[in-house]
Amino acid sequence: MTSVTTLFLARHGETVWHEGNRYAGVSDIGLTDLGLRQAEALGQWAGKAELDAVWCSPLSRARSTAEPAARSAGVDLQVDKGLIELDFGTAEGRTLAEVAVDAPEAVAAFEADPVAHPLPGEEDPRAAIRRGTAALWRIASAHPGQRVLVVWHGTLMRLVLSELLGMPAGEYRRQLPEIRNGALTELRLTAPEQVALLSFNSRVMPF
C-alpha cells in the first residue's frame, strides 16, 4: 500500500542578522523578539494541526522556533543534522553589499548563478541540496502516512524545493525570492520519491 507523508516546512523565526539582511548560515544566532513571537504563533498553529512529529535543524534559531510547536503537539523535538543551513563562508554575518566591496566579481557571478558560482568559502550548494533532500526523505520514511513539521532555514529550503519540484537550482533566488520567517509550506511526499506542493510560504500570523 502506498504511504503518503505530509510535511509542513517552516523557516525559523527572525534573527538579529536577518533583521539587517545579513547572512546567517552555520553561525548560531538567536531570535529577535519578533522571532520569538513567530515561534509562539507556530506553536499555536501546531496545537491544532494534529502533528505526529516535529523535526528541526540543530542550530538554536531553528530549535527555539520548533520548541513551542513540539510542546503544543505533545511530541518530542527531533533533530536532523542534514537540515542545517549552508555555510556561507566569508559572507557569514555580512550583507551581500559588504561582500561585494572585497569581491565584486565573485558577487556578480553569484547573482547570475548562485549554484554554479557560490560566494567565497561557501558550501557547495549542490552538496547542500543532496543532504537537505536526503534529510526530508529520511524524515518522511520515518513517518509514513503521518503529518510532520520541519523547522529549518531559508536558503537550504529554497534549494531543496527547487530540486524536489524540478526547477533549475541556479534560479532559486529569482524563482523563490523569499521564505518568510515562521511561514509554512506544505508538501505531500509519496514513495518512491513523488512530491506534490500543496501550499507555499503561508503565514500563520500576520507578522
C-alpha positions in Angstrom: 0.0 0.0 0.0 1.3 3.4 -0.9 2.2 5.7 2.0 1.8 9.4 1.9 3.6 11.7 4.4 2.6 15.4 4.8 5.5 17.7 5.6 4.9 21.2 6.8 8.2 23.1 6.2 8.8 26.3 8.2 11.7 28.7 8.2 12.8 29.7 11.7 11.8 33.0 13.3 13.6 36.3 12.6 17.1 36.7 14.0 19.2 39.9 14.6 21.2 39.2 11.5 18.2 38.7 9.3 16.7 41.9 10.5 19.8 43.6 8.9 19.7 41.3 5.9 23.0 39.6 6.9 23.9 36.1 6.0 23.4 33.7 9.0 24.5 30.3 7.8 26.1 28.0 10.3 26.6 30.9 12.8 24.4 30.2 15.8 22.3 33.4 16.1 19.4 33.8 18.4 15.9 35.1 17.7 14.7 38.6 18.0 11.6 39.5 20.0 9.6 39.2 16.7 11.3 35.9 16.0 10.1 34.6 19.4 6.5 35.8 18.7 6.7 34.0 15.3 7.8 30.8 17.2 4.9 31.1 19.6 2.5 31.7 16.7 3.8 28.5 15.0 3.2 26.7 18.4 -0.4 27.9 18.4 -0.9 26.5 14.9 0.8 23.2 15.8 -1.6 22.7 18.7 -4.5 22.4 16.2 -2.6 20.8 13.3 -2.7 17.1 14.5 1.0 16.7 14.1 2.7 13.4 14.7 6.2 14.7 14.9 8.3 17.8 14.9 11.9 17.9 13.5 14.4 20.7 13.2 17.9 21.8 12.3 20.5 21.6 15.2 21.0 25.4 15.1 19.5 27.3 18.1 17.3 29.6 16.0 15.6 26.5 14.5 15.3 24.8 17.8 13.9 27.9 19.5 11.3 28.2 16.8 10.4 24.5 16.9 10.1 24.0 20.6 6.7 25.7 21.1 5.3 23.6 18.3 6.6 20.4 19.8 5.2 21.3 23.2 1.8 22.2 21.7 1.7 19.0 19.6 2.7 16.9 22.6 5.7 15.3 20.9 9.5 15.2 21.5 11.5 17.6 19.3 13.8 15.6 17.0 16.9 16.9 15.3 18.5 16.1 11.9 21.9 17.5 11.1 21.1 17.4 7.4 18.7 20.3 7.9 21.4 22.8 8.9 21.8 25.9 6.8 24.6 26.4 4.3 27.9 27.7 5.5 28.2 31.0 3.7 32.0 31.3 4.1 33.2 34.9 4.0 29.6 36.2 3.8 28.7 34.9 7.3 27.5 37.9 9.4 27.8 40.3 6.4 25.4 41.7 3.8 25.9 40.9 0.1 26.8 44.6 -0.5 29.6 44.3 2.1 31.0 41.1 0.5 30.9 43.0 -2.9 33.3 45.6 -1.6 36.0 42.9 -1.2 35.0 40.6 -4.0 32.8 42.4 -6.7 33.4 39.9 -9.4 32.6 36.9 -7.2 29.3 38.6 -6.1 28.4 39.4 -9.7 28.9 35.8 -10.7 26.9 34.7 -7.6 24.0 36.9 -8.6 24.0 35.5 -12.1 24.0 31.8 -10.9 24.4 31.2 -7.1 24.7 27.4 -7.6 27.4 27.5 -10.2 29.2 30.3 -8.5 28.8 30.2 -4.7 30.2 33.0 -2.5 33.8 32.8 -1.5 34.2 30.0 1.0 30.5 29.0 0.8 29.5 25.3 1.0 28.9 23.8 -2.4 25.1 24.3 -3.0 24.9 21.0 -4.9 26.1 19.2 -1.8 23.7 21.1 0.3 20.8 20.1 -2.0 21.8 16.4 -1.7 22.0 16.5 2.1 18.8 18.6 2.6 16.8 16.4 0.2 18.0 13.3 1.8 17.0 14.6 5.2 13.4 15.3 4.1 13.1 11.8 2.6 14.6 10.3 5.7 12.0 12.1 7.9 9.2 11.1 5.5 10.4 7.4 5.7 10.3 7.6 9.4 6.7 8.8 9.5 4.7 7.1 6.7 1.2 8.3 6.5 1.8 11.0 9.2 1.9 14.8 9.5 5.2 16.3 10.3 6.5 19.8 10.9 10.1 20.5 9.8 11.8 23.8 11.0 14.9 24.8 9.1 16.4 27.5 7.0 15.6 29.8 4.1 18.4 29.2 1.6 18.5 25.4 2.1 14.8 25.2 1.9 14.7 27.2 -1.4 17.4 25.0 -2.9 15.7 21.7 -1.8 12.3 22.9 -3.1 13.9 23.7 -6.4 15.2 20.1 -6.6 12.0 18.4 -5.4 9.8 20.5 -7.8 12.0 20.1 -10.9 13.1 23.8 -11.0 16.5 25.0 -12.1 18.5 25.3 -8.8 20.5 28.2 -10.2 17.3 30.2 -10.4 16.3 29.8 -6.8 17.0 33.4 -5.8 14.7 34.6 -8.6 12.0 32.0 -8.6 11.8 31.7 -4.8 12.9 35.1 -3.7 11.7 34.9 -0.1 10.8 32.4 2.5 9.1 34.3 5.3 10.2 33.6 8.9 7.7 31.3 10.5 5.7 30.8 7.4 4.5 27.3 6.3 5.0 25.3 3.0 3.0 22.1 2.7 4.4 19.1 0.8 2.9 15.7 0.1 5.7 13.1 -0.2 4.8 9.7 -1.7 7.2 6.8 -2.1 9.0 6.3 -4.4 10.1 10.0 -4.3 7.0 11.6 -5.7 6.3 15.2 -4.4 3.3 17.5 -4.6 3.2 21.1 -3.4 0.0 21.9 -1.6 0.8 25.4 -0.3 3.8 27.8 -0.2 5.0 30.5 2.2 1.7 30.8 4.1 1.7 33.0 7.1 0.3 31.5 10.3 0.0 35.0 11.9 0.2 38.5 10.2 3.8 39.3 11.1 
